[in-house]
């Protein structure tokens, strides 16, 4: 990560949130759902992979069968992927890229440790995640404090991720999305789930003091009035799945502009008119 890049996430807070999540040991249903999504996409690939790279803390048993052997490595505090055993023909990430300040740089590092025609597959939260909470915080703080402070992390937009994969040097980039709507009986249940998933406020610009009671009451009141169904708070979680391949000459290549041998109008059976 270059020194010029802004620090969006506090890396110490990220590590503390992950350590607390391990202590809590709650139901990480979001991780499980995204893991199933990764396995579904890997199952659709007919190739057998030899050397897999799991980017994260612990390799899930469900992933193990997709490669003959695995290395488990995560980005360090400098956002560097220190790998001795490379290259790999498969790299997989389950939310481990979520709190990376230099996401383009991280993707480039991953692409560089892949063999030609190696596959990269990742899951991370998308832009619609926690939109109800973000809106409720904004309204409550504006009313009670006259301004908005950083409370909910920015999430990637699916429309931008394909371009970001291409910018990092991946071929055949694909970004698709799945949404999950969860209902909570109260605001405390939502907070507990976020902590269990290590998704507390780890923004570098966050306020260090506790949330005031007046703001909290206004937040819950707005959330209940605008984002509740049958008395339960509705919360959106959106997972983006990124797929990209390290470039190789055997891959399908786009045709050069002007190289077509027939007109689109002929194929469609229409009349071509000049503008």
C-alpha beads as a LAMMPS data file, in Angstrom:
LAMMPS data file: protein, C-alpha beads

275 atoms
274 bonds

1 atom types
1 bond types

-500.0 500.0 xlo xhi
-500.0 500.0 ylo yhi
-500.0 500.0 zlo zhi

Masses

1 110.0

Atoms # bond

1 1 1 0.000 0.000 0.000
2 1 1 1.426 3.338 -0.966
3 1 1 1.769 6.107 1.596
4 1 1 -0.323 8.494 -0.512
5 1 1 -3.472 6.395 -0.242
6 1 1 -6.014 7.523 2.382
7 1 1 -6.486 5.333 5.439
8 1 1 -10.156 4.347 5.298
9 1 1 -9.880 1.512 7.804
10 1 1 -8.051 1.410 11.140
11 1 1 -6.081 -1.830 10.851
12 1 1 -5.687 -2.188 14.626
13 1 1 -9.442 -1.857 15.030
14 1 1 -9.911 -4.465 12.298
15 1 1 -7.713 -6.943 14.176
16 1 1 -9.489 -6.170 17.454
17 1 1 -12.904 -6.717 15.838
18 1 1 -11.787 -10.070 14.440
19 1 1 -10.390 -11.145 17.804
20 1 1 -13.662 -10.209 19.527
21 1 1 -15.628 -12.153 16.906
22 1 1 -13.519 -15.245 17.642
23 1 1 -14.216 -14.858 21.366
24 1 1 -17.951 -14.428 20.784
25 1 1 -18.147 -17.457 18.530
26 1 1 -21.670 -16.587 17.374
27 1 1 -23.650 -17.794 14.378
28 1 1 -21.758 -16.373 11.395
29 1 1 -24.566 -17.099 8.964
30 1 1 -23.338 -14.495 6.470
31 1 1 -19.993 -16.270 6.216
32 1 1 -21.739 -19.606 5.743
33 1 1 -24.033 -18.259 3.013
34 1 1 -21.102 -16.679 1.149
35 1 1 -19.041 -19.854 1.560
36 1 1 -21.848 -21.817 -0.091
37 1 1 -21.852 -19.253 -2.904
38 1 1 -18.113 -19.711 -3.423
39 1 1 -18.471 -23.494 -3.441
40 1 1 -21.299 -23.313 -5.986
41 1 1 -19.141 -21.246 -8.323
42 1 1 -16.131 -23.509 -7.881
43 1 1 -18.299 -26.560 -8.553
44 1 1 -19.184 -25.101 -11.955
45 1 1 -15.489 -25.131 -12.966
46 1 1 -14.585 -28.465 -14.546
47 1 1 -10.865 -28.106 -13.917
48 1 1 -9.098 -29.833 -11.022
49 1 1 -6.797 -27.416 -9.168
50 1 1 -3.486 -28.467 -7.671
51 1 1 -2.208 -25.577 -5.540
52 1 1 -4.815 -23.432 -3.807
53 1 1 -4.336 -20.192 -1.870
54 1 1 -6.847 -19.387 0.860
55 1 1 -6.640 -15.671 1.705
56 1 1 -7.779 -15.425 5.298
57 1 1 -7.377 -16.967 8.727
58 1 1 -8.640 -20.566 8.541
59 1 1 -9.380 -22.795 5.568
60 1 1 -13.025 -23.999 5.752
61 1 1 -13.465 -27.769 5.296
62 1 1 -16.004 -27.159 2.523
63 1 1 -13.303 -25.555 0.341
64 1 1 -10.594 -28.149 0.902
65 1 1 -11.762 -30.564 -1.792
66 1 1 -11.393 -28.033 -4.602
67 1 1 -7.561 -28.223 -4.647
68 1 1 -4.997 -30.918 -3.960
69 1 1 -3.112 -28.810 -1.418
70 1 1 -3.600 -25.382 0.160
71 1 1 -1.626 -22.507 1.593
72 1 1 -3.360 -20.190 4.078
73 1 1 -2.091 -16.598 4.064
74 1 1 -3.687 -13.259 4.952
75 1 1 -2.645 -9.671 4.277
76 1 1 -0.392 -8.292 7.015
77 1 1 -0.606 -4.876 8.696
78 1 1 1.121 -3.315 5.658
79 1 1 -1.458 -4.953 3.373
80 1 1 1.184 -7.191 1.869
81 1 1 0.524 -10.802 0.918
82 1 1 3.715 -12.532 2.094
83 1 1 3.862 -15.836 0.237
84 1 1 6.765 -18.256 -0.042
85 1 1 4.972 -21.044 -1.883
86 1 1 3.892 -19.671 -5.259
87 1 1 2.534 -19.618 -7.899
88 1 1 -0.993 -20.991 -7.392
89 1 1 -3.655 -22.032 -9.844
90 1 1 -6.508 -21.043 -7.492
91 1 1 -6.944 -18.209 -4.974
92 1 1 -10.069 -17.767 -2.835
93 1 1 -11.126 -15.031 -0.404
94 1 1 -14.136 -14.966 1.941
95 1 1 -14.593 -11.365 3.125
96 1 1 -10.848 -11.074 3.838
97 1 1 -10.631 -8.130 1.403
98 1 1 -13.398 -6.241 3.202
99 1 1 -11.216 -3.897 5.262
100 1 1 -8.367 -3.363 2.804
101 1 1 -7.432 0.278 2.186
102 1 1 -5.731 -0.401 -1.146
103 1 1 -8.108 -2.849 -2.811
104 1 1 -6.676 -2.361 -6.338
105 1 1 -3.194 -3.068 -4.974
106 1 1 -4.419 -6.149 -3.132
107 1 1 -6.008 -7.518 -6.312
108 1 1 -2.773 -6.940 -8.229
109 1 1 -0.836 -8.885 -5.593
110 1 1 -3.271 -11.782 -5.876
111 1 1 -3.069 -11.821 -9.655
112 1 1 0.744 -11.892 -9.509
113 1 1 0.839 -15.050 -7.370
114 1 1 -1.431 -16.936 -9.783
115 1 1 -0.179 -19.135 -12.579
116 1 1 -1.257 -18.158 -16.113
117 1 1 -4.903 -19.191 -16.439
118 1 1 -5.194 -19.414 -12.648
119 1 1 -8.571 -18.622 -11.077
120 1 1 -9.366 -15.972 -8.468
121 1 1 -12.695 -16.073 -6.636
122 1 1 -13.766 -13.774 -3.803
123 1 1 -16.787 -12.717 -1.777
124 1 1 -17.145 -9.282 -0.194
125 1 1 -19.991 -7.080 0.959
126 1 1 -21.733 -4.945 -1.654
127 1 1 -23.043 -1.400 -1.636
128 1 1 -26.586 -2.190 -0.445
129 1 1 -25.312 -3.818 2.756
130 1 1 -26.702 -2.129 5.894
131 1 1 -28.351 0.614 3.841
132 1 1 -31.146 0.868 6.453
133 1 1 -28.642 1.333 9.271
134 1 1 -26.647 3.888 7.291
135 1 1 -29.776 5.922 6.555
136 1 1 -30.989 5.750 10.161
137 1 1 -27.630 6.904 11.501
138 1 1 -27.572 9.829 9.060
139 1 1 -31.057 11.023 10.004
140 1 1 -30.568 10.573 13.760
141 1 1 -27.217 12.351 13.913
142 1 1 -28.418 15.188 11.717
143 1 1 -31.401 15.760 13.979
144 1 1 -29.581 15.379 17.303
145 1 1 -26.051 16.604 16.515
146 1 1 -26.415 18.720 13.397
147 1 1 -24.018 16.579 11.351
148 1 1 -23.019 13.088 10.277
149 1 1 -20.022 11.102 11.527
150 1 1 -18.512 7.958 9.953
151 1 1 -20.491 5.011 11.296
152 1 1 -20.909 2.420 8.526
153 1 1 -18.050 1.356 6.256
154 1 1 -18.268 2.028 2.512
155 1 1 -19.035 -1.073 0.473
156 1 1 -18.116 -1.851 -3.113
157 1 1 -20.578 -1.367 -5.958
158 1 1 -21.113 -4.342 -8.248
159 1 1 -20.941 -2.100 -11.334
160 1 1 -17.405 -1.015 -10.443
161 1 1 -15.888 -4.334 -9.409
162 1 1 -15.633 -5.850 -12.899
163 1 1 -13.684 -2.796 -14.026
164 1 1 -11.499 -3.014 -10.920
165 1 1 -10.661 -6.655 -11.681
166 1 1 -9.730 -5.682 -15.224
167 1 1 -7.603 -2.804 -13.938
168 1 1 -5.737 -5.290 -11.716
169 1 1 -4.864 -7.357 -14.790
170 1 1 -7.445 -10.139 -14.565
171 1 1 -8.920 -11.597 -17.727
172 1 1 -12.588 -12.531 -18.198
173 1 1 -13.686 -10.550 -15.103
174 1 1 -17.163 -11.181 -13.698
175 1 1 -18.931 -9.595 -10.721
176 1 1 -22.341 -10.822 -9.616
177 1 1 -24.462 -10.160 -6.560
178 1 1 -26.739 -11.932 -4.079
179 1 1 -28.938 -10.148 -1.530
180 1 1 -30.181 -11.398 1.815
181 1 1 -32.905 -9.709 3.845
182 1 1 -32.701 -10.395 7.600
183 1 1 -35.262 -9.388 10.235
184 1 1 -34.294 -8.601 13.821
185 1 1 -36.553 -8.380 16.829
186 1 1 -34.620 -5.370 18.148
187 1 1 -31.619 -3.163 17.431
188 1 1 -29.447 -4.968 19.982
189 1 1 -29.806 -8.229 18.036
190 1 1 -28.493 -6.525 14.892
191 1 1 -25.512 -5.112 16.792
192 1 1 -24.676 -8.521 18.265
193 1 1 -24.723 -10.138 14.830
194 1 1 -22.447 -7.446 13.392
195 1 1 -19.958 -7.985 16.223
196 1 1 -20.080 -11.755 15.730
197 1 1 -19.157 -11.184 12.070
198 1 1 -16.343 -8.731 12.993
199 1 1 -18.280 -5.969 11.259
200 1 1 -18.195 -3.238 13.878
201 1 1 -17.130 0.317 13.115
202 1 1 -13.423 0.080 12.166
203 1 1 -13.235 3.290 10.140
204 1 1 -10.109 5.362 10.738
205 1 1 -12.169 8.570 10.982
206 1 1 -14.729 7.155 13.435
207 1 1 -15.558 8.916 16.684
208 1 1 -13.835 7.225 19.617
209 1 1 -16.542 7.978 22.220
210 1 1 -19.696 5.941 22.750
211 1 1 -22.864 6.730 20.859
212 1 1 -24.997 9.164 22.874
213 1 1 -28.370 8.012 24.211
214 1 1 -30.265 10.779 22.398
215 1 1 -28.790 9.781 19.040
216 1 1 -29.347 6.086 19.745
217 1 1 -32.996 6.633 20.650
218 1 1 -33.537 8.732 17.518
219 1 1 -31.806 6.076 15.402
220 1 1 -33.973 3.227 16.742
221 1 1 -37.127 5.333 16.374
222 1 1 -36.374 6.144 12.735
223 1 1 -35.312 2.567 11.948
224 1 1 -38.529 1.195 13.489
225 1 1 -40.702 3.707 11.656
226 1 1 -39.160 3.320 8.187
227 1 1 -37.528 -0.127 7.998
228 1 1 -39.655 -2.495 10.057
229 1 1 -42.046 -5.247 8.991
230 1 1 -44.375 -6.995 11.423
231 1 1 -42.560 -5.327 14.281
232 1 1 -39.113 -6.558 13.225
233 1 1 -36.243 -4.473 11.874
234 1 1 -35.385 -5.296 8.261
235 1 1 -31.695 -5.310 7.294
236 1 1 -30.125 -5.803 3.882
237 1 1 -26.903 -7.739 3.346
238 1 1 -25.467 -7.856 -0.159
239 1 1 -22.614 -10.144 -1.179
240 1 1 -20.572 -9.561 -4.322
241 1 1 -18.818 -12.506 -5.949
242 1 1 -15.737 -11.645 -7.988
243 1 1 -14.294 -13.987 -10.581
244 1 1 -11.166 -13.365 -12.624
245 1 1 -8.466 -15.359 -14.403
246 1 1 -4.767 -14.708 -14.701
247 1 1 -4.204 -13.984 -18.421
248 1 1 -3.253 -16.857 -20.725
249 1 1 -3.088 -17.176 -24.504
250 1 1 -5.594 -20.049 -24.518
251 1 1 -8.375 -17.833 -23.162
252 1 1 -11.084 -16.383 -25.343
253 1 1 -9.962 -13.029 -26.744
254 1 1 -12.171 -10.125 -27.878
255 1 1 -12.153 -9.379 -31.602
256 1 1 -10.410 -6.253 -32.803
257 1 1 -12.700 -3.342 -33.771
258 1 1 -13.624 -3.522 -37.460
259 1 1 -12.719 -7.208 -37.829
260 1 1 -16.314 -8.472 -38.188
261 1 1 -17.032 -10.288 -41.469
262 1 1 -20.797 -9.768 -41.455
263 1 1 -23.183 -6.995 -40.490
264 1 1 -25.277 -7.095 -37.321
265 1 1 -28.255 -5.856 -39.346
266 1 1 -28.058 -8.968 -41.566
267 1 1 -28.135 -11.258 -38.559
268 1 1 -31.098 -9.407 -37.061
269 1 1 -32.934 -9.134 -40.372
270 1 1 -33.238 -5.347 -40.152
271 1 1 -32.361 -2.446 -42.393
272 1 1 -29.224 -0.491 -41.484
273 1 1 -29.580 3.293 -41.644
274 1 1 -26.761 5.790 -41.294
275 1 1 -27.118 8.428 -38.592

Bonds

1 1 1 2
2 1 2 3
3 1 3 4
4 1 4 5
5 1 5 6
6 1 6 7
7 1 7 8
8 1 8 9
9 1 9 10
10 1 10 11
11 1 11 12
12 1 12 13
13 1 13 14
14 1 14 15
15 1 15 16
16 1 16 17
17 1 17 18
18 1 18 19
19 1 19 20
20 1 20 21
21 1 21 22
22 1 22 23
23 1 23 24
24 1 24 25
25 1 25 26
26 1 26 27
27 1 27 28
28 1 28 29
29 1 29 30
30 1 30 31
31 1 31 32
32 1 32 33
33 1 33 34
34 1 34 35
35 1 35 36
36 1 36 37
37 1 37 38
38 1 38 39
39 1 39 40
40 1 40 41
41 1 41 42
42 1 42 43
43 1 43 44
44 1 44 45
45 1 45 46
46 1 46 47
47 1 47 48
48 1 48 49
49 1 49 50
50 1 50 51
51 1 51 52
52 1 52 53
53 1 53 54
54 1 54 55
55 1 55 56
56 1 56 57
57 1 57 58
58 1 58 59
59 1 59 60
60 1 60 61
61 1 61 62
62 1 62 63
63 1 63 64
64 1 64 65
65 1 65 66
66 1 66 67
67 1 67 68
68 1 68 69
69 1 69 70
70 1 70 71
71 1 71 72
72 1 72 73
73 1 73 74
74 1 74 75
75 1 75 76
76 1 76 77
77 1 77 78
78 1 78 79
79 1 79 80
80 1 80 81
81 1 81 82
82 1 82 83
83 1 83 84
84 1 84 85
85 1 85 86
86 1 86 87
87 1 87 88
88 1 88 89
89 1 89 90
90 1 90 91
91 1 91 92
92 1 92 93
93 1 93 94
94 1 94 95
95 1 95 96
96 1 96 97
97 1 97 98
98 1 98 99
99 1 99 100
100 1 100 101
101 1 101 102
102 1 102 103
103 1 103 104
104 1 104 105
105 1 105 106
106 1 106 107
107 1 107 108
108 1 108 109
109 1 109 110
110 1 110 111
111 1 111 112
112 1 112 113
113 1 113 114
114 1 114 115
115 1 115 116
116 1 116 117
117 1 117 118
118 1 118 119
119 1 119 120
120 1 120 121
121 1 121 122
122 1 122 123
123 1 123 124
124 1 124 125
125 1 125 126
126 1 126 127
127 1 127 128
128 1 128 129
129 1 129 130
130 1 130 131
131 1 131 132
132 1 132 133
133 1 133 134
134 1 134 135
135 1 135 136
136 1 136 137
137 1 137 138
138 1 138 139
139 1 139 140
140 1 140 141
141 1 141 142
142 1 142 143
143 1 143 144
144 1 144 145
145 1 145 146
146 1 146 147
147 1 147 148
148 1 148 149
149 1 149 150
150 1 150 151
151 1 151 152
152 1 152 153
153 1 153 154
154 1 154 155
155 1 155 156
156 1 156 157
157 1 157 158
158 1 158 159
159 1 159 160
160 1 160 161
161 1 161 162
162 1 162 163
163 1 163 164
164 1 164 165
165 1 165 166
166 1 166 167
167 1 167 168
168 1 168 169
169 1 169 170
170 1 170 171
171 1 171 172
172 1 172 173
173 1 173 174
174 1 174 175
175 1 175 176
176 1 176 177
177 1 177 178
178 1 178 179
179 1 179 180
180 1 180 181
181 1 181 182
182 1 182 183
183 1 183 184
184 1 184 185
185 1 185 186
186 1 186 187
187 1 187 188
188 1 188 189
189 1 189 190
190 1 190 191
191 1 191 192
192 1 192 193
193 1 193 194
194 1 194 195
195 1 195 196
196 1 196 197
197 1 197 198
198 1 198 199
199 1 199 200
200 1 200 201
201 1 201 202
202 1 202 203
203 1 203 204
204 1 204 205
205 1 205 206
206 1 206 207
207 1 207 208
208 1 208 209
209 1 209 210
210 1 210 211
211 1 211 212
212 1 212 213
213 1 213 214
214 1 214 215
215 1 215 216
216 1 216 217
217 1 217 218
218 1 218 219
219 1 219 220
220 1 220 221
221 1 221 222
222 1 222 223
223 1 223 224
224 1 224 225
225 1 225 226
226 1 226 227
227 1 227 228
228 1 228 229
229 1 229 230
230 1 230 231
231 1 231 232
232 1 232 233
233 1 233 234
234 1 234 235
235 1 235 236
236 1 236 237
237 1 237 238
238 1 238 239
239 1 239 240
240 1 240 241
241 1 241 242
242 1 242 243
243 1 243 244
244 1 244 245
245 1 245 246
246 1 246 247
247 1 247 248
248 1 248 249
249 1 249 250
250 1 250 251
251 1 251 252
252 1 252 253
253 1 253 254
254 1 254 255
255 1 255 256
256 1 256 257
257 1 257 258
258 1 258 259
259 1 259 260
260 1 260 261
261 1 261 262
262 1 262 263
263 1 263 264
264 1 264 265
265 1 265 266
266 1 266 267
267 1 267 268
268 1 268 269
269 1 269 270
270 1 270 271
271 1 271 272
272 1 272 273
273 1 273 274
274 1 274 275
